[in-house]
Amino acid sequence: MGCTRGGFASVVPERRSDNIWWRGLFRLGLATAIGVASVVAEAREEAPDLGPTMRFAVVRSASGCEPNCPEWISAEGTIEAGTPALFRRLLKTLGGRQLPIVVNSPGGNVDAALQLGRMIRKNKLDIAVGTTEFSGCSPEMKNCRDDDSKAAPYLGIAYDSGAMCNSACPLMFSGGMRRVVGEWAFLGVHQITTTYHRERLLYRTTYRIVNGKKKVISTKIVSRKNAGSYKTYEMSKAVERRLSGYLKEMGVEQGMLDVMKATPASDIRQIEPEDMLEMKLVTSLDTLDLLTGKTVCQHSPVPANCRETPTDGNAKPAEVATVEVKPTSPQSVEAAPSFKPEQEMRFVLVRGSNPLCNPDCPEWISAEGTIAAGTPARLRELLDTVGGRRLPVVVNSPGGDVQGALAAGRLIRERRLDVAVARTDFLDCDPGAAACVAKDGFHTGLTVDAGAECDSACAVMIAGGSRRLVGASAHLSLHSLGMADKVKAYLDEMAVGSALFSTMQSMLYSSHRELSQDEMQKFGLTTGRQSVDALTGATICKSSPKPDNCRVLPSANAEAEAPAKL
């Protein structure tokens, strides 16, 4: 037996078997030695399990642009070693058509990301950070479509709110010809984690004695055993040279690499739009509407990703008709989402209009729409108008900007406000209408939790409430968010259990998970099982003590009935 380092054998026969071993040598003219080597395998950059592997789908806009609509490639999920092969397979089905890529990914395998970036550049494709919401048939649905080809794309809408491109994803992103990241999308980088794998090799070397010297005939590895591994979070010079060369090849400044090296692997550094432009990581400060907006096909010249399809009267284009799927159970197919233009969250003062409460009715703040960076400032501005009154916040939101949600949640906690997930039905007029004027600053309305939603970053915002209520008919969904360390610290600050954060981060952005009332209460996200009626119901102002959001309005003839003042 011989012990080696680095795979080079030095055979030292055991003394007890010397005679036997050499007798065999001279009789046969050949000798075989068994050796053991402990070697360090090639370093491989790896990522933890970040969710489902990246899938690709060709999508046609469902924004009412027919017969000439933009199409794109939806790329969602974790980048893994096999991802480039999947992308190459999809490109073959396009026959050379140049469709932009809408990517939403937490990152993954570095080598695969570099391969994807080079494939994107070779095919001269544009790229944007965004996510696709499918209409009806979607890639996740079983038997949705047998052949996702250029003749039968999915239908959907691309948007950037809450979308991310983190870790290794920016390397893939760098390959795009035009590269855009909208203000509500998230692009972040950090240091690469390199895992070194050790193996113990058992090998057999056969050699011949020629003129008294050993001549190796062959060396064969007969077994491999895992001898452990270790990780390093410092970028090696070899990896740094490789990434530097790649970024230079893609025309991206080395400042991106500097930010990667300076950010710990346990953190994510979001790069601001102006910095991305300076680094040449983005080619403009446009949003993904530049590539997938409903009006892009009206431009001249017409973009390469536009395709006009023949129509038959009022029928949908034959080539892009969705596949009808017959569900085996009522839960098999979700209803197609209604695509409404995203509206930034607005705050409106509302007074209950139920006759049962007059003249002492509850009042609340309606918060509806997408959370944006300016949302906390607008909420603070409205709160300053109510003179310190503690009005509950009734929220209905698809989510949005994480930083905005964190700041809004802290403001809610600072003012000790209660929150509930519900819709507000306005009875006087829609606050968004030009001619709609609130009487005394308050609109009249009713709260309804049926159909209300609180998704994504919205859950972070409502975590700031003193009382937090989500009724049985309302919906609250989670998925992973960027700024993970900040979100975790915030939830700890709000005394929400760590299980909520773990559940949230285990979900990929495109894979929303709706929580049950039991789960929300178990995680500490809600403080009870009541609905919004506990805060805005018609009879709450008759309870003792009277809630802060109740206010008696004087009757119309109160001034005439009042005693004369001298």
C-alpha positions in Angstrom: 0.0 0.0 0.0 1.2 3.5 -0.7 0.0 6.9 0.6 0.1 9.8 -1.8 -0.6 13.5 -1.8 -1.9 15.3 -4.9 -2.3 12.0 -6.8 1.5 11.2 -7.2 2.2 7.7 -5.9 5.2 6.6 -3.9 4.9 2.8 -3.4 6.4 1.6 -0.2 5.8 -2.2 0.2 5.2 -3.5 3.7 8.3 -5.3 5.0 6.4 -8.5 5.9 5.3 -9.0 2.2 8.5 -7.8 0.5 9.6 -11.3 -0.6 6.3 -12.4 -1.9 5.7 -9.2 -3.7 9.0 -9.2 -5.5 8.8 -12.9 -6.4 5.6 -12.1 -8.3 7.3 -9.2 -9.9 10.1 -11.2 -11.5 8.0 -14.1 -12.5 5.4 -12.0 -14.4 7.5 -9.1 -15.4 4.6 -6.7 -14.3 3.7 -5.4 -10.9 0.5 -3.8 -9.6 0.4 -1.4 -6.6 -2.6 -0.1 -4.7 -2.4 3.5 -3.5 -4.7 5.9 -1.6 -4.7 9.6 -2.4 -6.5 12.5 -0.6 -6.9 15.3 -3.2 -8.6 18.6 -3.4 -11.1 18.7 -6.3 -11.6 21.8 -8.5 -13.4 24.6 -6.7 -17.0 25.0 -7.7 -19.1 28.1 -7.0 -22.4 26.9 -5.6 -25.5 28.5 -4.0 -27.9 27.1 -1.4 -31.3 25.7 -2.4 -33.1 28.9 -3.6 -36.2 27.2 -4.9 -37.3 25.7 -8.3 -34.9 25.6 -11.1 -35.2 28.3 -13.8 -37.8 27.6 -16.4 -38.2 29.4 -19.7 -41.5 30.1 -21.5 -42.4 32.2 -24.6 -45.1 34.7 -23.7 -47.3 37.0 -25.8 -48.7 40.2 -24.3 -52.3 39.9 -23.1 -52.7 43.7 -22.6 -55.2 44.3 -25.4 -52.7 45.0 -28.2 -53.9 42.5 -30.8 -53.4 41.9 -33.7 -49.8 43.1 -33.3 -48.3 42.3 -29.8 -44.9 42.0 -28.3 -43.6 38.7 -27.2 -40.8 37.8 -24.8 -39.0 34.9 -23.0 -40.0 34.6 -19.3 -37.1 33.3 -17.2 -38.0 32.5 -13.6 -36.2 30.5 -11.0 -32.8 29.5 -9.7 -29.9 29.2 -12.1 -28.5 25.6 -12.0 -25.9 23.7 -13.9 -28.5 22.4 -16.4 -30.1 25.8 -17.0 -28.0 26.8 -20.1 -29.1 23.5 -21.9 -32.8 24.3 -21.3 -32.2 27.9 -22.6 -30.4 26.5 -25.7 -33.3 24.1 -26.4 -35.8 27.0 -26.2 -33.8 29.2 -28.5 -33.8 26.5 -31.2 -37.6 26.6 -31.2 -37.6 30.3 -32.1 -35.8 29.9 -35.4 -33.6 32.9 -34.9 -36.3 35.3 -33.6 -34.8 37.8 -31.2 -37.2 38.0 -28.2 -36.2 39.9 -25.0 -35.8 38.1 -21.8 -37.8 39.0 -18.7 -35.8 37.5 -15.8 -36.8 37.0 -12.1 -34.2 35.0 -10.2 -32.6 34.8 -6.7 -29.3 33.6 -8.3 -27.6 30.3 -8.3 -24.7 28.6 -10.2 -22.0 31.1 -11.3 -20.6 29.1 -14.2 -24.1 28.6 -15.6 -24.9 32.3 -15.2 -21.7 33.1 -17.3 -22.8 30.6 -19.9 -26.3 32.1 -20.1 -24.9 35.6 -20.4 -22.7 34.6 -23.3 -25.6 32.9 -25.1 -27.7 36.0 -24.6 -25.0 38.2 -26.1 -24.3 35.8 -29.0 -28.0 35.8 -29.9 -28.1 39.6 -29.5 -31.0 39.5 -27.0 -32.3 42.3 -24.7 -33.0 41.6 -21.1 -35.1 43.2 -18.3 -35.7 42.4 -14.6 -39.3 41.5 -14.2 -41.9 38.8 -13.7 -44.7 37.5 -15.8 -48.3 37.0 -14.7 -49.9 34.5 -16.9 -53.5 34.7 -18.2 -55.3 31.4 -17.8 -52.8 28.8 -18.9 -49.4 28.9 -17.2 -46.2 26.8 -17.2 -46.9 25.6 -13.6 -50.2 24.0 -14.6 -50.1 20.3 -15.5 -51.1 19.5 -19.1 -51.4 23.2 -19.8 -49.5 22.9 -23.1 -47.7 20.0 -24.5 -45.5 22.1 -26.8 -44.3 25.5 -25.8 -43.2 26.6 -29.2 -43.0 29.8 -31.2 -46.5 29.1 -32.7 -48.2 28.8 -29.3 -46.9 31.2 -26.7 -48.5 31.7 -23.4 -50.5 34.9 -22.7 -49.5 37.2 -19.9 -48.4 40.6 -18.6 -44.9 41.5 -17.6 -44.3 43.8 -14.7 -41.3 44.8 -12.5 -42.9 45.4 -9.1 -41.1 43.2 -6.6 -39.1 41.3 -9.3 -35.5 40.5 -8.5 -32.1 39.6 -10.0 -29.7 38.7 -7.2 -26.4 37.0 -6.6 -25.3 35.2 -9.8 -28.3 36.5 -11.8 -26.6 39.9 -12.6 -23.9 38.0 -14.4 -26.5 36.5 -16.7 -28.2 39.9 -17.0 -24.9 41.5 -18.1 -25.1 39.5 -21.4 -28.1 41.5 -22.7 -27.7 44.0 -25.5 -30.2 46.4 -23.9 -30.4 46.0 -20.1 -33.1 47.6 -18.1 -34.1 47.5 -14.4 -37.3 49.4 -13.4 -37.5 51.5 -10.3 -39.7 48.8 -8.6 -37.4 45.9 -9.5 -34.4 44.7 -7.4 -30.9 43.9 -8.6 -28.4 42.9 -5.9 -25.0 41.3 -5.6 -22.8 39.8 -3.0 -19.5 37.8 -2.5 -19.3 34.4 -4.2 -19.3 31.3 -2.0 -16.8 28.8 -3.2 -17.1 25.2 -2.1 -14.0 22.9 -2.2 -14.7 19.2 -2.3 -12.2 16.6 -1.0 -12.1 13.1 -2.4 -10.2 10.0 -1.2 -9.1 8.0 -4.3 -8.2 4.3 -4.4 -6.0 3.6 -7.4 -4.1 0.8 -9.0 -0.8 1.4 -10.8 0.8 -1.3 -13.1 4.4 -1.0 -14.1 7.3 -3.0 -15.5 11.0 -3.2 -14.4 13.2 -2.3 -17.3 16.9 -2.2 -16.7 16.3 -2.1 -13.0 14.0 0.9 -13.2 10.2 1.0 -12.9 8.3 2.0 -16.0 4.6 2.8 -15.3 2.3 1.0 -17.7 -1.0 2.4 -16.4 -2.7 4.0 -13.5 -6.4 3.4 -12.9 -8.7 4.9 -10.2 -10.8 2.0 -8.8 -12.9 4.0 -6.3 -13.8 7.5 -5.0 -15.0 8.4 -1.5 -16.1 11.7 -0.2 -13.6 13.1 2.2 -15.6 16.2 3.2 -15.7 19.7 1.9 -15.2 23.3 3.1 -16.4 26.7 1.9 -14.7 30.0 1.6 -16.4 33.4 1.2 -13.3 35.2 -0.2 -13.0 35.5 -3.9 -9.9 33.7 -5.2 -7.6 35.4 -7.7 -8.5 32.9 -10.3 -12.2 33.5 -9.9 -11.7 37.3 -9.8 -9.7 37.2 -13.1 -12.5 35.1 -14.7 -15.3 37.4 -13.6 -13.3 40.5 -14.5 -12.6 39.2 -18.0 -16.3 38.3 -18.4 -17.5 41.8 -17.4 -15.0 43.4 -19.6 -16.2 41.2 -22.5 -19.8 42.4 -21.8 -18.8 46.1 -21.6 -19.7 46.3 -17.9 -17.4 48.4 -15.6 -15.3 46.7 -12.9 -17.2 48.7 -10.3 -19.8 45.9 -10.2 -17.1 43.4 -9.3 -15.8 45.8 -6.5 -19.3 45.9 -5.0 -19.6 42.1 -5.2 -16.2 41.7 -3.4 -17.2 44.2 -0.7 -20.6 42.6 0.2 -20.6 39.6 2.5 -22.1 36.4 1.2 -24.8 36.5 3.9 -26.0 39.9 2.7 -27.3 41.4 -0.6 -26.3 44.8 -1.8 -29.0 46.5 -3.9 -27.4 48.6 -6.6 -29.2 51.9 -7.2 -30.3 52.8 -10.7 -27.8 55.7 -11.1 -25.0 53.5 -9.9 -26.0 50.7 -12.4 -26.0 53.3 -15.2 -22.5 54.5 -14.1 -21.3 50.9 -14.0 -22.8 50.3 -17.5 -24.7 47.4 -16.0 -27.9 49.0 -17.4 -28.0 50.7 -20.8 -30.7 53.2 -19.7 -33.0 54.0 -16.8 -36.1 52.7 -18.7 -38.4 50.1 -17.3 -39.3 46.8 -19.0 -42.1 48.6 -20.8 -39.4 49.5 -23.2 -39.4 45.9 -24.3 -42.8 44.5 -23.5 -45.2 47.5 -23.3 -48.5 47.2 -25.1 -47.6 50.1 -27.5 -44.1 49.1 -28.5 -45.4 47.4 -31.7 -46.7 50.8 -32.8 -43.2 52.2 -33.1 -41.3 52.5 -36.3 -39.3 50.5 -37.0 -41.4 47.7 -35.5 -39.3 45.9 -32.8 -38.1 42.3 -33.6 -40.2 40.9 -30.8 -43.5 42.0 -32.3 -45.6 39.6 -34.3 -48.8 40.3 -36.1 -51.3 37.5 -36.2 -54.4 37.1 -38.5 -57.7 37.5 -36.9 -61.1 36.2 -37.8 -63.6 38.9 -37.1 -63.6 39.4 -33.3 -62.0 36.1 -32.6 -58.6 35.8 -30.9 -55.6 35.1 -33.2 -55.7 31.5 -34.1 -52.0 30.9 -33.5 -52.0 32.2 -29.9 -55.3 30.8 -28.6 -54.9 29.4 -25.1 -55.3 25.7 -24.6 -58.5 24.8 -22.8 -57.8 22.6 -19.8 -60.6 20.6 -18.3 -60.0 20.4 -14.5 -60.3 17.1 -12.7 -61.5 19.0 -9.6 -62.8 22.5 -8.9 -59.4 23.5 -7.5 -57.3 22.3 -10.6 -57.4 25.6 -12.4 -57.3 29.1 -10.9 -59.4 31.8 -12.4 -57.5 34.0 -14.9 -56.4 37.2 -13.2 -57.9 40.5 -14.3 -55.1 42.7 -15.5 -55.6 46.2 -14.2 -53.0 49.0 -14.5 -50.9 49.1 -11.4 -51.9 52.0 -9.2 -49.6 53.3 -6.5 -51.0 53.0 -3.0 -53.4 55.8 -2.2 -54.6 56.8 1.3 -58.2 58.0 1.8 -60.1 59.0 5.0 -63.4 57.1 5.2 -66.4 57.3 7.5 -68.8 54.4 7.9 -72.1 54.9 6.2 -74.2 52.2 7.8 -77.5 53.8 9.2 -77.1 51.7 12.4 -74.1 53.8 13.5 -75.4 57.4 13.0 -74.5 59.8 14.5 -71.6 58.0 16.0 -69.7 56.1 13.3 -66.3 54.5 12.9 -63.7 56.1 10.7 -60.6 54.6 9.0 -57.9 55.0 6.5 -58.3 53.1 3.2 -54.9 52.0 1.8 -55.3 50.5 -1.7 -52.7 49.9 -4.4 -49.1 49.0 -4.9 -46.5 50.0 -2.2 -43.9 52.3 -3.6 -40.9 54.2 -2.3 -43.0 57.3 -1.7 -45.8 55.4 0.2 -44.5 56.1 3.7 -44.3 59.9 3.1 -47.9 60.0 1.8 -49.1 58.0 4.8 -47.3 60.4 7.2 -48.8 63.4 5.4 -52.3 62.1 5.8 -51.8 61.1 9.5 -50.6 64.7 10.2 -54.0 65.9 9.0 -56.0 63.9 11.6 -54.4 65.5 14.7 -53.1 62.4 16.4 -56.4 60.3 16.1 -55.7 56.6 16.0 -57.5 55.5 12.9 -57.2 51.9 11.7 -55.6 51.2 8.3 -57.6 49.0 6.0 -55.2 47.6 3.4 -55.8 46.0 0.0 -52.5 45.6 -1.9 -50.6 43.3 -4.2 -47.3 44.2 -2.5 -44.5 46.3 -4.1 -41.4 48.1 -2.8 -39.9 46.3 0.2 -38.1 49.4 1.5 -41.4 51.3 1.3 -43.2 48.5 3.1 -40.6 48.5 5.9 -40.9 52.3 6.4 -44.7 52.3 6.3 -44.9 49.4 8.8 -42.6 51.3 11.2 -44.7 54.4 10.9 -47.9 52.4 11.6 -46.2 51.0 14.8 -44.9 54.4 15.8 -48.5 55.8 15.7 -49.9 52.6 17.4 -52.4 52.0 14.6 -54.4 48.9 14.0 -54.5 47.2 10.6 -56.9 44.9 8.7 -56.9 43.4 5.2 -60.1 44.4 3.4 -61.5 46.5 0.5 -63.3 49.8 1.0 -66.5 50.2 -1.1 -67.1 54.0 -1.5 -70.7 55.1 -1.5 -70.4 58.8 -2.3 -68.0 58.7 -5.2 -64.7 57.2 -6.3 -61.8 59.2 -4.8 -59.9 58.8 -8.0 -62.6 60.6 -10.0 -61.8 64.2 -10.9 -65.2 65.6 -9.7 -65.2 63.5 -6.4 -64.8 65.8 -3.4 -64.9 64.5 0.2 -67.3 66.2 2.6 -65.3 67.5 5.6 -62.3 65.5 4.3 -64.0 62.1 4.7 -65.6 59.9 2.1 -68.4 57.5 3.0 -68.1 53.8 2.6 -68.2 50.2 3.8 -65.4 47.7 4.4 -65.6 44.2 2.8 -63.0 41.5 3.3 -64.2 39.2 0.5 -61.8 39.3 -2.3 -59.3 41.6 -0.5 -55.6 40.7 -0.9 -52.3 41.4 0.9 -49.4 39.9 -1.0 -45.7 40.0 -0.9 -44.3 43.1 0.7 -47.8 44.0 2.0 -47.4 41.4 4.7 -44.3 43.3 5.9 -46.3 46.5 6.1 -49.2 45.1 8.1 -46.8 43.5 10.5 -46.4 47.0 12.0 -50.0 47.1 13.2 -50.8 47.1 16.9 -53.8 44.8 16.2 -53.5 42.9 12.9 -56.6 41.2 11.4 -57.2 39.2 8.3 -60.7 37.8 8.0 -61.7 34.4 6.7 -62.7 35.8 3.3 -59.5 37.9 2.8 -56.3 36.6 1.2 -52.7 37.0 2.4 -49.9 35.4 0.3 -46.1 35.3 0.8 -43.0 34.8 -1.4 -39.4 35.5 -0.9 -38.3 39.1 -0.7 -35.0 41.0 -1.3 -33.3 42.8 1.6 -33.6 39.6 3.6 -31.5 40.8 6.6 -33.5 44.0 6.9 -36.8 42.1 6.6 -35.7 39.6 9.3 -34.6 42.4 11.6 -37.8 44.3 11.1 -40.0 41.2 11.9 -38.0 40.6 15.0 -38.5 44.3 16.0 -42.3 43.8 15.5 -42.2 40.7 17.6 -43.4 38.5 14.7 -42.2 34.9 15.0 -39.2 33.8 13.0 -41.2 31.0 11.3 -42.9 33.7 9.1 -39.6 34.8 7.7 -38.4 31.3 7.1 -41.7 30.5 5.3 -41.5 33.7 3.3 -37.9 33.1 2.1 -38.5 29.5 1.2 -40.9 30.6 -1.6 -39.7 31.7 -5.0 -41.2 35.0 -6.2 -43.3 33.3 -8.8 -44.6 30.7 -6.3 -46.9 32.6 -4.0 -48.1 30.7 -0.9 -51.4 31.8 0.7 -51.5 31.4 4.5 -54.5 30.1 6.4 -55.9 32.0 9.4 -54.3 29.3 11.6 -50.9 29.8 10.1 -51.1 33.6 10.3 -51.9 33.4 14.0 -49.3 30.7 14.7 -46.6 32.8 13.0 -47.7 35.8 15.0 -48.6 37.9 11.9 -52.2 38.3 13.1 -53.3 39.1 16.7 -56.7 37.4 16.4 -59.1 35.7 14.0 -61.5 38.6 13.7 -62.3 40.3 10.4 -62.1 44.0 9.6 -65.6 44.4 11.3 -63.8 44.5 14.6 -62.3 47.8 13.6 -64.9 49.3 11.3 -68.2 47.5 12.1 -71.4 49.6 12.5 -71.8 48.8 16.2 -68.3 49.1 17.5 -68.9 52.7 18.6 -71.5 51.5 21.1 -68.9 49.4 23.0 -67.1 50.5 26.2 -64.5 51.9 26.2 -65.3 53.7 22.9 -62.7 53.1 20.2 -60.5 56.0 19.1 -61.8 55.9 15.6 -65.4 56.8 16.6 -66.7 60.3 16.2 -70.1 61.9 16.6 -71.2 64.3 13.9 -73.6 67.1 14.8 -77.0 66.9 13.3 -78.0 69.2 10.4 -80.1 71.4 12.6 -77.7 71.4 15.6 -76.9 75.0 15.2 -80.6 76.0 15.3 -81.3 73.9 18.3 -78.3 75.3 20.3 -79.1 77.9 23.0 -78.4 81.4 22.0 -75.1 82.9 23.2 -75.0 86.4 24.7 
